[in-house]
Amino acid sequence: MYLNEKLIKNADLVVPFVGCPVGEPVTDCPFIAFWKETDTGKRIKQIEKKSEEELEQLRIFHKVCILWKIDQLQE
């Protein structure tokens, strides 16, 4: 897979673009749409097609979701 500046800058989004790191995704997870692509490399390359604003929204969603899921697991 060819890495470029945008992929490196957004490396924190690679995991959620590949799949949910904490089990089943929530029903409103925006990453589910990316998982339709079966090739992992192509999934990651979808980052390149998103604007910085879209990537930031995805990043915020992911952070909030992870914190919520961790909280749920601790209960």
N, CA, C and O atoms as CSV, one atom per row, in Angstrom:
chain,resi,resn,atom,element,x,y,z
A,1,MET,N,N,0.848,-1.175,0.000
A,1,MET,CA,C,0.000,0.000,0.000
A,1,MET,C,C,0.892,1.237,0.000
A,1,MET,O,O,1.871,1.309,0.744
A,2,TYR,N,N,0.552,2.188,-0.824
A,2,TYR,CA,C,1.303,3.418,-0.934
A,2,TYR,C,C,0.856,4.401,0.144
A,2,TYR,O,O,-0.318,4.761,0.220
A,3,LEU,N,N,1.802,4.830,0.976
A,3,LEU,CA,C,1.489,5.818,2.007
A,3,LEU,C,C,1.820,7.203,1.495
A,3,LEU,O,O,2.844,7.409,0.844
A,4,ASN,N,N,0.958,8.138,1.791
A,4,ASN,CA,C,1.220,9.518,1.430
A,4,ASN,C,C,0.972,10.394,2.646
A,4,ASN,O,O,0.586,9.905,3.708
A,5,GLU,N,N,1.193,11.680,2.485
A,5,GLU,CA,C,1.089,12.610,3.604
A,5,GLU,C,C,-0.290,12.579,4.273
A,5,GLU,O,O,-0.390,12.619,5.499
A,6,LYS,N,N,-1.341,12.507,3.470
A,6,LYS,CA,C,-2.695,12.517,4.032
A,6,LYS,C,C,-2.956,11.252,4.843
A,6,LYS,O,O,-3.545,11.327,5.922
A,7,LEU,N,N,-2.533,10.100,4.349
A,7,LEU,CA,C,-2.729,8.854,5.092
A,7,LEU,C,C,-1.915,8.851,6.385
A,7,LEU,O,O,-2.392,8.392,7.423
A,8,ILE,N,N,-0.711,9.354,6.319
A,8,ILE,CA,C,0.131,9.409,7.514
A,8,ILE,C,C,-0.469,10.370,8.534
A,8,ILE,O,O,-0.517,10.064,9.725
A,9,LYS,N,N,-0.927,11.528,8.070
A,9,LYS,CA,C,-1.529,12.533,8.959
A,9,LYS,C,C,-2.774,11.982,9.649
A,9,LYS,O,O,-3.065,12.353,10.786
A,10,ASN,N,N,-3.499,11.114,8.984
A,10,ASN,CA,C,-4.750,10.571,9.511
A,10,ASN,C,C,-4.617,9.111,9.932
A,10,ASN,O,O,-5.588,8.356,9.891
A,11,ALA,N,N,-3.430,8.724,10.330
A,11,ALA,CA,C,-3.174,7.335,10.724
A,11,ALA,C,C,-4.074,6.873,11.867
A,11,ALA,O,O,-4.364,5.683,11.987
A,12,ASP,N,N,-4.518,7.811,12.708
A,12,ASP,CA,C,-5.398,7.440,13.819
A,12,ASP,C,C,-6.760,6.942,13.342
A,12,ASP,O,O,-7.494,6.321,14.111
A,13,LEU,N,N,-7.102,7.207,12.090
A,13,LEU,CA,C,-8.387,6.764,11.553
A,13,LEU,C,C,-8.298,5.427,10.813
A,13,LEU,O,O,-9.318,4.885,10.387
A,14,VAL,N,N,-7.098,4.902,10.662
A,14,VAL,CA,C,-6.936,3.641,9.929
A,14,VAL,C,C,-7.724,2.518,10.592
A,14,VAL,O,O,-8.433,1.777,9.910
A,15,VAL,N,N,-7.612,2.383,11.899
A,15,VAL,CA,C,-8.299,1.285,12.596
A,15,VAL,C,C,-9.809,1.347,12.389
A,15,VAL,O,O,-10.394,0.343,11.983
A,16,PRO,N,N,-10.473,2.484,12.649
A,16,PRO,CA,C,-11.926,2.480,12.435
A,16,PRO,C,C,-12.325,2.332,10.961
A,16,PRO,O,O,-13.436,1.885,10.677
A,17,PHE,N,N,-11.456,2.694,10.030
A,17,PHE,CA,C,-11.770,2.477,8.617
A,17,PHE,C,C,-11.717,0.990,8.274
A,17,PHE,O,O,-12.369,0.546,7.328
A,18,VAL,N,N,-10.940,0.218,9.044
A,18,VAL,CA,C,-10.810,-1.217,8.799
A,18,VAL,C,C,-11.917,-2.003,9.507
A,18,VAL,O,O,-12.416,-2.992,8.970
A,19,GLY,N,N,-12.293,-1.571,10.691
A,19,GLY,CA,C,-13.337,-2.258,11.451
A,19,GLY,C,C,-13.436,-1.707,12.854
A,19,GLY,O,O,-12.569,-0.950,13.292
A,20,CYS,N,N,-14.476,-2.076,13.556
A,20,CYS,CA,C,-14.678,-1.589,14.921
A,20,CYS,C,C,-13.657,-2.249,15.847
A,20,CYS,O,O,-13.595,-3.477,15.919
A,21,PRO,N,N,-12.856,-1.449,16.558
A,21,PRO,CA,C,-11.848,-2.024,17.444
A,21,PRO,C,C,-12.417,-2.559,18.761
A,21,PRO,O,O,-11.703,-3.195,19.536
A,22,VAL,N,N,-13.708,-2.298,19.013
A,22,VAL,CA,C,-14.295,-2.704,20.290
A,22,VAL,C,C,-15.579,-3.498,20.054
A,22,VAL,O,O,-16.628,-3.167,20.606
A,23,GLY,N,N,-15.495,-4.527,19.249
A,23,GLY,CA,C,-16.652,-5.391,19.028
A,23,GLY,C,C,-17.624,-4.866,17.993
A,23,GLY,O,O,-17.224,-4.322,16.963
A,24,GLU,N,N,-18.896,-5.034,18.273
A,24,GLU,CA,C,-19.946,-4.629,17.339
A,24,GLU,C,C,-20.056,-3.107,17.265
A,24,GLU,O,O,-20.003,-2.433,18.294
A,25,PRO,N,N,-20.207,-2.567,16.070
A,25,PRO,CA,C,-20.365,-1.116,15.943
A,25,PRO,C,C,-21.751,-0.665,16.401
A,25,PRO,O,O,-22.714,-1.431,16.370
A,26,VAL,N,N,-21.827,0.591,16.823
A,26,VAL,CA,C,-23.130,1.166,17.155
A,26,VAL,C,C,-23.900,1.341,15.849
A,26,VAL,O,O,-23.298,1.424,14.778
A,27,THR,N,N,-25.215,1.398,15.935
A,27,THR,CA,C,-26.043,1.418,14.723
A,27,THR,C,C,-25.813,2.646,13.853
A,27,THR,O,O,-25.976,2.574,12.635
A,28,ASP,N,N,-25.438,3.773,14.456
A,28,ASP,CA,C,-25.237,4.990,13.669
A,28,ASP,C,C,-23.768,5.239,13.320
A,28,ASP,O,O,-23.391,6.360,12.980
A,29,CYS,N,N,-22.951,4.206,13.402
A,29,CYS,CA,C,-21.521,4.346,13.118
A,29,CYS,C,C,-21.301,4.740,11.656
A,29,CYS,O,O,-21.723,4.018,10.752
A,30,PRO,N,N,-20.646,5.877,11.418
A,30,PRO,CA,C,-20.415,6.306,10.042
A,30,PRO,C,C,-19.359,5.476,9.312
A,30,PRO,O,O,-19.238,5.560,8.090
A,31,PHE,N,N,-18.607,4.687,10.047
A,31,PHE,CA,C,-17.562,3.874,9.428
A,31,PHE,C,C,-18.114,2.624,8.745
A,31,PHE,O,O,-17.441,2.028,7.904
A,32,ILE,N,N,-19.331,2.225,9.101
A,32,ILE,CA,C,-19.930,1.018,8.520
A,32,ILE,C,C,-19.943,1.093,6.995
A,32,ILE,O,O,-19.715,0.091,6.318
A,33,ALA,N,N,-20.205,2.261,6.466
A,33,ALA,CA,C,-20.255,2.428,5.002
A,33,ALA,C,C,-18.918,2.077,4.347
A,33,ALA,O,O,-18.894,1.566,3.227
A,34,PHE,N,N,-17.822,2.345,5.029
A,34,PHE,CA,C,-16.497,2.066,4.463
A,34,PHE,C,C,-16.185,0.575,4.474
A,34,PHE,O,O,-15.389,0.104,3.661
A,35,TRP,N,N,-16.792,-0.160,5.372
A,35,TRP,CA,C,-16.502,-1.587,5.518
A,35,TRP,C,C,-17.105,-2.423,4.410
A,35,TRP,O,O,-16.813,-3.615,4.310
A,36,LYS,N,N,-17.938,-1.826,3.576
A,36,LYS,CA,C,-18.511,-2.565,2.444
A,36,LYS,C,C,-17.419,-2.985,1.460
A,36,LYS,O,O,-17.552,-3.985,0.756
A,37,GLU,N,N,-16.345,-2.209,1.426
A,37,GLU,CA,C,-15.192,-2.559,0.592
A,37,GLU,C,C,-14.483,-3.730,1.261
A,37,GLU,O,O,-14.101,-3.633,2.427
A,38,THR,N,N,-14.304,-4.824,0.548
A,38,THR,CA,C,-13.713,-6.022,1.145
A,38,THR,C,C,-12.189,-5.987,1.200
A,38,THR,O,O,-11.589,-6.683,2.019
A,39,ASP,N,N,-11.565,-5.205,0.358
A,39,ASP,CA,C,-10.109,-5.100,0.338
A,39,ASP,C,C,-9.661,-4.079,1.393
A,39,ASP,O,O,-10.035,-2.908,1.329
A,40,THR,N,N,-8.866,-4.530,2.355
A,40,THR,CA,C,-8.438,-3.663,3.451
A,40,THR,C,C,-7.666,-2.447,2.956
A,40,THR,O,O,-7.878,-1.338,3.447
A,41,GLY,N,N,-6.787,-2.637,2.005
A,41,GLY,CA,C,-6.021,-1.519,1.456
A,41,GLY,C,C,-6.918,-0.469,0.834
A,41,GLY,O,O,-6.695,0.730,1.004
A,42,LYS,N,N,-7.931,-0.919,0.116
A,42,LYS,CA,C,-8.876,0.019,-0.502
A,42,LYS,C,C,-9.719,0.729,0.552
A,42,LYS,O,O,-10.084,1.893,0.386
A,43,ARG,N,N,-10.024,0.020,1.634
A,43,ARG,CA,C,-10.754,0.674,2.729
A,43,ARG,C,C,-9.950,1.857,3.260
A,43,ARG,O,O,-10.470,2.960,3.429
A,44,ILE,N,N,-8.675,1.601,3.516
A,44,ILE,CA,C,-7.809,2.641,4.066
A,44,ILE,C,C,-7.643,3.786,3.075
A,44,ILE,O,O,-7.626,4.951,3.472
A,45,LYS,N,N,-7.522,3.471,1.806
A,45,LYS,CA,C,-7.338,4.502,0.780
A,45,LYS,C,C,-8.541,5.442,0.688
A,45,LYS,O,O,-8.427,6.538,0.140
A,46,GLN,N,N,-9.699,5.018,1.221
A,46,GLN,CA,C,-10.877,5.882,1.199
A,46,GLN,C,C,-10.650,7.157,2.016
A,46,GLN,O,O,-11.336,8.159,1.814
A,47,ILE,N,N,-9.693,7.113,2.932
A,47,ILE,CA,C,-9.342,8.298,3.714
A,47,ILE,C,C,-8.956,9.433,2.776
A,47,ILE,O,O,-9.293,10.591,3.023
A,48,GLU,N,N,-8.249,9.098,1.697
A,48,GLU,CA,C,-7.781,10.115,0.750
A,48,GLU,C,C,-8.924,10.874,0.082
A,48,GLU,O,O,-8.746,12.017,-0.338
A,49,LYS,N,N,-10.088,10.250,-0.019
A,49,LYS,CA,C,-11.218,10.859,-0.723
A,49,LYS,C,C,-12.033,11.794,0.161
A,49,LYS,O,O,-12.913,12.502,-0.330
A,50,LYS,N,N,-11.749,11.802,1.459
A,50,LYS,CA,C,-12.518,12.612,2.400
A,50,LYS,C,C,-11.847,13.961,2.631
A,50,LYS,O,O,-10.621,14.073,2.644
A,51,SER,N,N,-12.678,14.979,2.813
A,51,SER,CA,C,-12.149,16.312,3.120
A,51,SER,C,C,-11.638,16.322,4.558
A,51,SER,O,O,-11.960,15.436,5.349
A,52,GLU,N,N,-10.847,17.321,4.879
A,52,GLU,CA,C,-10.337,17.445,6.244
A,52,GLU,C,C,-11.487,17.599,7.232
A,52,GLU,O,O,-11.427,17.075,8.344
A,53,GLU,N,N,-12.524,18.308,6.834
A,53,GLU,CA,C,-13.695,18.489,7.702
A,53,GLU,C,C,-14.384,17.152,7.969
A,53,GLU,O,O,-14.748,16.851,9.106
A,54,GLU,N,N,-14.561,16.357,6.921
A,54,GLU,CA,C,-15.188,15.040,7.086
A,54,GLU,C,C,-14.338,14.139,7.979
A,54,GLU,O,O,-14.860,13.420,8.831
A,55,LEU,N,N,-13.029,14.187,7.772
A,55,LEU,CA,C,-12.136,13.361,8.580
A,55,LEU,C,C,-12.181,13.784,10.045
A,55,LEU,O,O,-12.142,12.938,10.938
A,56,GLU,N,N,-12.263,15.074,10.291
A,56,GLU,CA,C,-12.336,15.555,11.671
A,56,GLU,C,C,-13.648,15.121,12.327
A,56,GLU,O,O,-13.660,14.762,13.505
A,57,GLN,N,N,-14.740,15.152,11.582
A,57,GLN,CA,C,-16.027,14.682,12.120
A,57,GLN,C,C,-15.965,13.188,12.440
A,57,GLN,O,O,-16.475,12.745,13.469
A,58,LEU,N,N,-15.343,12.424,11.557
A,58,LEU,CA,C,-15.176,10.987,11.799
A,58,LEU,C,C,-14.299,10.741,13.028
A,58,LEU,O,O,-14.578,9.853,13.834
A,59,ARG,N,N,-13.249,11.529,13.160
A,59,ARG,CA,C,-12.326,11.408,14.291
A,59,ARG,C,C,-13.061,11.675,15.613
A,59,ARG,O,O,-12.903,10.934,16.583
A,60,ILE,N,N,-13.857,12.734,15.633
A,60,ILE,CA,C,-14.615,13.076,16.841
A,60,ILE,C,C,-15.595,11.961,17.180
A,60,ILE,O,O,-15.691,11.543,18.334
A,61,PHE,N,N,-16.320,11.481,16.177
A,61,PHE,CA,C,-17.269,10.386,16.410
A,61,PHE,C,C,-16.545,9.187,17.012
A,61,PHE,O,O,-17.004,8.605,17.994
A,62,HIS,N,N,-15.417,8.824,16.420
A,62,HIS,CA,C,-14.670,7.649,16.873
A,62,HIS,C,C,-14.214,7.810,18.325
A,62,HIS,O,O,-14.355,6.884,19.123
A,63,LYS,N,N,-13.673,8.965,18.666
A,63,LYS,CA,C,-13.195,9.190,20.034
A,63,LYS,C,C,-14.334,9.101,21.043
A,63,LYS,O,O,-14.198,8.458,22.084
A,64,VAL,N,N,-15.445,9.743,20.738
A,64,VAL,CA,C,-16.602,9.711,21.639
A,64,VAL,C,C,-17.129,8.284,21.776
A,64,VAL,O,O,-17.458,7.842,22.876
A,65,CYS,N,N,-17.207,7.578,20.671
A,65,CYS,CA,C,-17.723,6.208,20.677
A,65,CYS,C,C,-16.824,5.286,21.498
A,65,CYS,O,O,-17.317,4.493,22.299
A,66,ILE,N,N,-15.531,5.384,21.307
A,66,ILE,CA,C,-14.591,4.539,22.051
A,66,ILE,C,C,-14.721,4.800,23.546
A,66,ILE,O,O,-14.761,3.860,24.340
A,67,LEU,N,N,-14.787,6.067,23.933
A,67,LEU,CA,C,-14.933,6.395,25.355
A,67,LEU,C,C,-16.241,5.843,25.908
A,67,LEU,O,O,-16.276,5.333,27.028
A,68,TRP,N,N,-17.306,5.941,25.136
A,68,TRP,CA,C,-18.603,5.420,25.566
A,68,TRP,C,C,-18.544,3.901,25.721
A,68,TRP,O,O,-19.039,3.352,26.706
A,69,LYS,N,N,-17.934,3.224,24.742
A,69,LYS,CA,C,-17.854,1.758,24.794
A,69,LYS,C,C,-16.991,1.293,25.970
A,69,LYS,O,O,-17.326,0.311,26.631
A,70,ILE,N,N,-15.903,1.980,26.228
A,70,ILE,CA,C,-15.053,1.628,27.370
A,70,ILE,C,C,-15.836,1.797,28.662
A,70,ILE,O,O,-15.770,0.954,29.558
A,71,ASP,N,N,-16.573,2.888,28.748
A,71,ASP,CA,C,-17.405,3.138,29.925
A,71,ASP,C,C,-18.428,2.015,30.103
A,71,ASP,O,O,-18.653,1.549,31.219
A,72,GLN,N,N,-19.044,1.585,29.004
A,72,GLN,CA,C,-20.035,0.501,29.058
A,72,GLN,C,C,-19.398,-0.812,29.509
A,72,GLN,O,O,-20.011,-1.574,30.258
A,73,LEU,N,N,-18.190,-1.076,29.063
A,73,LEU,CA,C,-17.502,-2.312,29.438
A,73,LEU,C,C,-17.125,-2.333,30.917
A,73,LEU,O,O,-17.050,-3.397,31.531
A,74,GLN,N,N,-16.891,-1.157,31.479
A,74,GLN,CA,C,-16.487,-1.073,32.880
A,74,GLN,C,C,-17.665,-1.191,33.837
A,74,GLN,O,O,-17.469,-1.407,35.033
A,75,GLU,N,N,-18.878,-1.054,33.329
A,75,GLU,CA,C,-20.057,-1.148,34.201
A,75,GLU,C,C,-20.376,-2.578,34.546
A,75,GLU,O,O,-21.337,-2.838,35.271
